[in-house]
Amino acid sequence: MQKGHPKGLPILFFTEMWERFSFYGMRAILVLYLTKETLGDNPGLGWTSSEALGLYGWYTMMVYFMGIPGGIIADKFLGQKKTVFLGGLFIAAGQLTLVLENMAAFYTGLALIVTGVGLLKPNISTMVGGLYKKGDPKRDAGFTIFYIGINIGAAIAPLLVGYIGEVYGWHTGFGLAGLGMLLGQVVYIWGQKFLKDVGNFVPAAKIEGTKTNKPLTKIEKDRIIVLLISFAIVMIFWAAYEQAGGLMNLYTFEKIDRSLFGFEIPASIFQSVPAFFVIIFGTIVATFWMKRQLKGKESSSLFKMSMGMIIMGAGFLMMSGAALETIDGTKAMLIWLILSYLLQVIGELSISPVVLSFITKLAPVKYASIMMGLYFAATGLGNKLAGIIGGLAESAGELEVFTGIAVFCTLFGFLILVFYKKLKDLAHGAEDLKV
């Protein structure tokens, strides 16, 4: 952890790391569990790919969509600090419920996880922003550190939960994910002494001495419009990126040659590859944009988003290459999958942490958690769209789906470039958009 940052940052870092361990552990094995045959060693539920991707889409959508009520609960009733703790309890309970081998426990566990993530996810991100005073130049670096914590959890989970789930039992894997969340709760409770001044409930009437019904200024309204447009970009991005846990996960299992030195690597293990790439390239990408800004070149958030979408499109062209290789029935080379994940991550690093940072800057104070909740709702809608798109592969074919995603992301990125200057003007030239 870098020097000069608030002492509460490591607490939120490790809490979120273990929450993401729980979530990405679930992500690594859910679709594989649903589609595994009901007989034989380590049986699953025997669903079809389209059925599994349909549930996966609903699950990942609701996980993020519940961020809206999660933000409202924090802003209006409990404060972010208590809401994060409550969310962690729900997540741990849900994961541990999935250890039980019956359908009632399965659906109950999913519902508890969805509720818990909705309570925790938007509010812990807002708390990170609350650690820093207005105008503190360390804020963006703090979010980069926080984002690395997210991806450490996301990298470790498929290696442990994925391997345990595929080799020793799906329900054992679910339980291991739950233990990760319990560790996060322990860290969060222990670190409360470093979080005394952040995340506390403050009635709207007392925020900066304002009245509850005081109308937003024109600048605040315009900046909310910019945020809502960025949320639309986020939705499209995640509709593509979340193919990793659905269609690409199944494709890796069925059509990628996973043999290495005579050993076949479990498909779920590859869910850790994007997270490792984030850890490796996160600082490199951030440094690139910083140097570009110092040289006076364009580096606004919306410009970064457009570049991220275009690079994402290139990532799915790699999967089109893999699909072309499998037309004759042979399995595709592993390098296609690795290159695809690499390009997707470069695109992600130009979008996801950028949005997290400037929401805390541009959102009106009394709507901070609600706006963060809307961001995660946009992410959820993207996840649901990902499930729908991935399900099309069963009828249309993987090549057509991968190529379609590549073309759409590229065109959408160029469309942002066409209009991004007007959007910057709508934000009244705020330097807050330079992150």
Buried (B, 14 or more C-beta within 10 A) or exposed (E): EEEEBBEBBBBBBBBBBBBBBBBBBBBBBBBBBBBBEEEEEBBBBEBEBBBBBBBBBBBBBBBBBBBBBBBBBBBBEBBBBBBBBBBBBBBBBBBBBBBBEEEEBBEBBBBBBBBBBBBBBBBBBBBBBBBBEEEBEBBBBBBBBBBBBBBBBBBBBBBBBBBBBBEEBBBBBBBBBBBBBBBBBBBBEEBEEBBEEBBEBEEBEEBEEEEEEBEEEEEBEBBBEBBEBBBBBBBBBBBBBBBBBBBBBBBBBEBBBBEEEEEEBBBBBBBBBBBBBBBEBBBEBBEBBEEBBEEEEBBBBBBBBBBBBBBBBBBBBBBBBBBBBBEEEEBBBBEBBBBBBBBBBBBBBBBBBBBBBBBBBBBBBBBBBBBBBBBBBBBBBBBBBBBBBBBBBBEEEBBBBBBBBBBBBBEBBEEBBEEBEEBBEBBEEBEBBBB
